Amino acid sequence: MSGLKQNAFDDIDTMTRTEIIYDDKSKNVIYAKNGKVKFKFRIYGGPEIEYNTTIFVNHKPVRIMNSDYLAAKIEKGKMCTFDLELDISDYERLNTIYAISNPSGKGYFADIYFPIKTNSILLVNDLKSSTQSQGNKNSAHKNYLDLSKSGTLAQDKDYSRYLDVDYESGYMLLMENGKSSPVKQITIEKNSFIEKALEFDKGYIIVTAYADRPVELTEESGFKFIDFPQDVKRRLVKIYDKNLNLQKEIDFVDIFPQKNNYHQTIVSKMTVSRDGKKIIWAESSPKLYMYDVETGKTSEILNETSNNICFSSVLFAGDDIVFYGIRVNEEGTFYYGAFEPQSKKMNVFAEKNFNCVRMRVSQKYVVFEKVCCI
């Protein structure tokens, strides 16, 4: 939920806020001088826990202040501000910058919503003219998990079509690359918003959240804000085909009748199998749930007795589930691996000081990416 703006002042103890600060905030632009930009990153509010913040340029993490991330501890009544300088001389003329913050250590288990993203800001490289184009020389440091040895291969998706959500017009849109008009549009229901969207071979799975008020759009000093309601009353899992025709609706309480229906962490750590028949949910704990779309049954396939990894992200890779995460009361070690639901076999690997920011599944590998260097 990027661009989230809170209007009340009494939530400062419960809601952590982040922002990128620069000279002229009347314009959503940072101009470089001799290929370098100076700006500030600020984080404050919320519970007194530690955060790691990664700076992204053109949707890729970058190394800054000789570190993969900025470490900050939230203290009540105080703001934590970093003075930063970034060399963008090798980038193209027009770029995008933003920051994403995640709790670290014991703060990972706090009752908060994360990751927290700042607004995206246009970054202009003064050393490049508008006609120049140069590929980015940055490359992410990666770890690989070879899927070919297990006989389970995942195929890359067709990205000629994609989903978009326009809260200004009130539609969910099925778009096609190279075309400005949507292939199809569906009205977003009153007092609802799209919380999660996943693609599988034959369609899409959408989690729609229903709240006590609609999404609010505001504009202030040249910035556009989306204010998502926090008081979610109900969630529906909707399954669509490739042409965005509704195939099935499932009430979230039918999937997790024993759990709090408003547990946003479960929704954020959700993935679907390629055939759309299985949905996996992970908590910020060693538990992992599988929902069978055809039978309507939910099963707990991992828990504390069989696993000690607290999942940060999970994805399907064929019939297997790949993951990364941390262990309780252990800092500085990155754990990743694969789990076979049928055999219950779990392969876990560890690496010190690997700050993973994204996991991707290709035809042969699972790729775990960390912050890259400029």
C-alpha positions in Angstrom: 0.0 0.0 0.0 2.4 2.6 -1.2 1.6 6.2 -0.7 -0.4 5.6 2.5 -1.2 8.8 4.3 -2.5 9.0 7.8 -4.7 12.0 8.7 -4.9 11.5 12.4 -2.2 12.7 14.8 -3.0 10.3 17.6 -1.7 7.2 15.6 1.9 8.3 15.9 2.6 5.6 18.5 1.2 2.9 16.3 2.0 3.9 12.8 5.6 4.2 11.5 6.1 6.8 8.8 8.9 7.2 6.3 9.7 10.0 3.8 12.4 11.2 1.4 13.2 14.9 2.0 14.8 17.1 -0.6 15.1 20.8 -1.4 12.0 21.7 -3.4 9.1 19.5 -2.1 6.6 21.6 -4.2 7.8 19.4 -7.1 8.0 15.7 -7.1 11.5 15.9 -8.6 15.1 15.7 -7.3 17.7 17.2 -9.7 21.3 16.0 -9.6 24.3 18.3 -9.6 27.3 17.0 -11.5 25.7 13.5 -11.4 25.1 13.5 -7.6 22.0 14.0 -5.6 21.6 14.9 -1.9 18.5 14.1 0.1 17.4 13.0 3.5 15.6 9.9 4.6 13.4 10.2 7.7 11.6 7.5 9.8 9.6 8.0 12.9 6.5 6.9 14.9 5.2 3.5 15.7 6.5 0.9 18.2 10.0 1.2 19.5 11.7 -1.4 17.2 14.5 -1.5 14.7 14.1 -1.1 11.0 16.3 -1.8 8.0 15.7 0.5 5.0 16.7 -0.1 1.5 17.0 2.7 -1.1 15.7 1.7 -4.6 16.6 3.4 -7.9 14.6 2.3 -10.9 13.1 -0.5 -8.8 16.5 -1.9 -8.0 18.1 -1.8 -4.6 21.3 0.3 -4.3 24.1 0.4 -1.8 24.4 3.7 0.0 26.6 5.0 2.8 28.9 2.0 2.3 26.0 -0.3 3.4 23.3 -2.5 1.9 20.7 -0.8 4.1 20.1 2.0 6.6 19.6 0.7 10.2 17.5 2.8 12.5 15.9 2.3 15.9 12.5 4.0 16.5 12.3 5.9 19.8 9.2 7.6 21.1 9.0 11.3 20.4 12.1 11.3 18.2 12.8 11.3 14.4 15.6 9.4 12.8 17.1 11.3 9.8 19.9 10.3 7.4 21.7 12.8 5.3 22.4 10.9 2.0 24.3 11.5 -1.2 24.0 9.2 -4.2 26.1 9.1 -7.4 23.7 8.6 -10.4 26.2 9.7 -13.1 26.0 6.3 -14.8 22.2 6.3 -14.8 19.9 7.5 -17.6 18.4 11.0 -17.5 15.1 10.1 -15.9 14.9 7.7 -13.0 12.8 6.8 -10.0 13.8 6.7 -6.3 12.0 5.4 -3.2 12.8 3.6 0.0 11.3 0.5 1.6 11.6 -0.2 5.3 11.2 -3.6 7.1 11.5 -4.4 10.8 14.5 -6.3 11.8 15.4 -8.7 14.7 12.6 -9.1 17.3 10.7 -6.2 15.6 9.8 -8.6 12.8 7.2 -10.1 15.0 5.6 -6.8 16.1 1.9 -6.2 15.3 2.6 -3.8 12.5 2.0 -3.6 8.7 5.2 -3.9 6.6 7.0 -3.3 4.3 6.7 0.5 4.5 7.3 2.4 1.3 7.9 6.1 0.7 6.5 8.0 -2.2 8.2 7.4 -5.5 10.1 10.5 -6.7 11.5 11.4 -10.1 15.3 11.6 -10.2 16.9 13.6 -13.0 20.6 13.0 -14.0 22.0 16.4 -15.2 24.9 14.7 -17.0 22.6 13.0 -19.5 20.6 14.7 -22.2 17.0 13.6 -22.9 18.3 11.9 -26.1 21.0 9.9 -24.4 20.4 6.4 -23.3 22.7 4.1 -21.4 22.1 0.8 -19.8 22.4 0.6 -16.0 25.7 -1.1 -15.1 24.5 -2.2 -11.7 23.9 -5.8 -11.1 22.4 -7.5 -8.0 24.3 -10.0 -6.0 22.4 -13.2 -6.2 22.0 -16.6 -4.7 20.6 -19.5 -6.7 18.6 -22.5 -5.9 18.8 -25.0 -8.7 15.4 -26.6 -9.5 16.6 -28.8 -12.4 18.1 -31.4 -10.0 14.7 -32.0 -8.3 13.0 -32.5 -11.7 10.6 -29.6 -11.0 10.9 -26.8 -13.6 8.9 -23.5 -13.4 8.1 -21.7 -16.7 8.2 -17.9 -17.0 4.9 -16.2 -17.2 3.6 -14.4 -20.3 3.7 -10.7 -19.4 1.9 -9.3 -22.5 -1.1 -8.6 -20.3 -1.2 -7.3 -16.7 -3.6 -6.0 -14.1 -3.7 -2.4 -12.9 -5.9 -0.6 -10.3 -7.0 2.9 -10.8 -8.7 4.2 -7.6 -9.3 7.6 -9.2 -11.7 6.1 -11.8 -12.7 3.3 -9.5 -11.7 0.4 -11.8 -9.5 -2.7 -11.8 -8.1 -2.9 -15.3 -6.8 -5.7 -17.6 -4.2 -4.0 -19.7 -2.2 -5.1 -22.7 1.4 -4.0 -23.4 1.5 -1.3 -26.1 -2.2 -0.4 -25.8 -3.5 2.6 -23.9 -7.1 1.4 -23.5 -7.9 -1.5 -21.2 -8.9 -4.9 -22.5 -11.5 -5.0 -19.7 -12.4 -3.1 -16.7 -14.2 -4.1 -13.5 -15.8 -1.6 -11.1 -14.2 -1.6 -7.6 -17.1 -2.1 -5.1 -18.0 0.6 -2.6 -15.8 0.7 0.5 -13.4 -1.9 -0.9 -9.8 -2.1 -2.3 -7.5 -4.6 -3.9 -5.2 -6.0 -1.3 -3.4 -8.7 -3.3 -3.2 -9.8 -6.9 -1.6 -13.0 -8.1 -1.4 -14.5 -11.6 -1.5 -18.2 -12.5 -1.5 -20.0 -15.9 -5.2 -19.6 -16.6 -6.1 -16.4 -14.7 -5.8 -14.3 -11.6 -6.5 -14.5 -7.9 -7.5 -11.3 -6.3 -7.9 -10.5 -2.5 -10.5 -7.8 -2.1 -10.8 -6.1 1.3 -14.0 -4.5 2.5 -13.8 -1.7 5.0 -15.9 0.9 6.8 -15.1 3.6 4.3 -13.8 4.0 0.7 -10.2 4.6 -0.4 -9.6 8.4 -0.2 -7.5 10.3 -2.8 -5.9 13.6 -1.9 -3.4 15.9 -3.4 -1.2 18.1 -1.3 1.8 20.3 -2.4 2.1 18.4 -5.7 2.0 15.0 -4.0 -0.8 12.5 -4.6 -1.8 10.3 -1.6 -3.9 7.2 -1.4 -5.4 6.7 2.1 -6.4 3.1 2.5 -8.9 2.3 5.3 -7.4 0.3 8.2 -10.6 -1.2 9.6 -11.2 -4.1 7.3 -14.5 -5.9 8.0 -14.3 -8.7 5.4 -12.1 -10.2 2.8 -13.0 -12.2 -0.4 -10.7 -14.2 -2.5 -11.9 -13.9 -6.1 -10.7 -16.1 -8.9 -10.8 -14.8 -12.5 -9.9 -16.3 -15.9 -7.4 -14.7 -18.3 -10.1 -12.4 -19.7 -11.1 -11.2 -16.2 -14.3 -13.2 -16.0 -15.2 -14.1 -12.4 -15.0 -17.9 -11.8 -15.3 -18.2 -8.1 -15.6 -16.3 -4.8 -14.3 -17.5 -1.5 -14.9 -15.8 1.9 -11.7 -15.5 3.9 -13.4 -17.0 7.0 -14.1 -20.2 5.0 -10.3 -20.5 4.4 -9.3 -19.6 8.0 -12.3 -20.1 10.2 -10.2 -20.4 13.3 -8.1 -17.3 12.7 -8.7 -13.5 12.8 -10.1 -12.6 9.5 -8.3 -9.3 9.5 -4.8 -10.7 9.7 -3.0 -8.7 7.0 0.3 -10.5 7.4 -1.2 -13.7 6.0 -2.5 -11.9 2.9 0.9 -10.3 2.2 2.7 -13.6 2.3 0.5 -15.5 -0.2 1.3 -17.4 -3.4 -0.6 -19.5 -5.9 0.4 -22.6 -7.8 0.7 -22.4 -11.6 -2.5 -24.3 -12.2 -4.4 -22.1 -9.7 -5.5 -25.1 -7.6 -3.4 -24.5 -4.5 -2.9 -21.3 -2.5 -0.2 -21.0 0.1 -0.3 -18.6 3.1 2.6 -17.9 5.5 2.6 -16.2 8.8 5.5 -14.4 10.5 6.1 -17.7 12.2 7.1 -21.2 11.2 3.5 -22.0 10.2 2.6 -22.6 6.5 -1.0 -23.2 5.3 -2.2 -24.7 2.0 -5.7 -24.1 0.6 -7.2 -26.5 -2.0 -9.4 -24.4 -4.3 -11.3 -27.5 -5.6 -12.1 -29.1 -2.2 -12.3 -25.9 -0.1 -10.1 -27.3 2.6 -7.2 -25.6 4.4 -4.4 -27.7 5.9 -1.4 -26.7 8.1 1.5 -28.2 6.2 4.3 -26.8 8.5 4.4 -25.7 12.1 6.8 -25.2 15.0 7.3 -29.0 15.5 8.6 -29.5 12.0 10.1 -26.1 11.1 12.1 -23.3 12.8 12.2 -20.8 9.9 9.9 -17.7 10.1 8.9 -17.0 6.6 9.5 -13.6 4.9 8.4 -14.8 1.5 7.1 -17.9 -0.2 6.6 -18.9 -3.9 5.6 -22.0 -5.8 8.2 -23.6 -8.0 6.3 -26.3 -9.8 4.9 -28.5 -7.0 7.5 -27.4 -4.5 7.5 -24.3 -2.3 10.6 -22.1 -2.2 11.1 -19.6 0.7 13.4 -17.3 2.6 13.2 -16.1 6.2 14.9 -15.9 9.6 15.1 -17.9 12.8 13.6 -16.6 16.1 16.1 -14.8 18.3 18.8 -15.1 15.6 20.1 -12.1 13.7 22.4 -11.7 10.7 21.7 -15.0 9.0 19.6 -15.4 5.9 17.9 -18.8 5.5 16.4 -20.0 2.2 15.4 -23.3 0.6 12.7 -25.5 -0.8 9.9 -27.6 0.8 8.1 -30.6 -0.8 4.5 -30.7 0.5 3.9 -34.3 -0.4 7.0 -35.8 1.0 7.4 -33.1 3.7 11.1 -32.9 2.8 12.7 -29.6 3.5 16.1 -28.3 2.3 17.4 -25.3 4.1 20.5 -23.2 3.3 22.1 -20.4 5.3 24.2 -17.4 4.5 25.6 -14.6 6.8 24.8 -11.0 6.2 22.7 -11.5 3.1 19.9 -8.9 3.1 17.5 -10.4 0.6 15.1 -7.9 -1.0 13.4 -10.1 -3.6 12.9 -13.7 -4.7 12.1 -14.7 -8.3 11.4 -18.0 -9.9 12.8 -18.6 -13.5 12.7 -21.7 -15.7 15.6 -23.4 -13.9 16.5 -21.3 -10.9 15.1 -19.6 -7.9 17.0 -16.3 -7.6 17.4 -14.5 -4.2 18.5 -10.9 -4.8 20.3 -8.6 -2.3 21.3 -5.0 -2.5 23.5 -4.1 -5.5 26.4 -1.7 -5.6 26.7 1.5 -7.6 
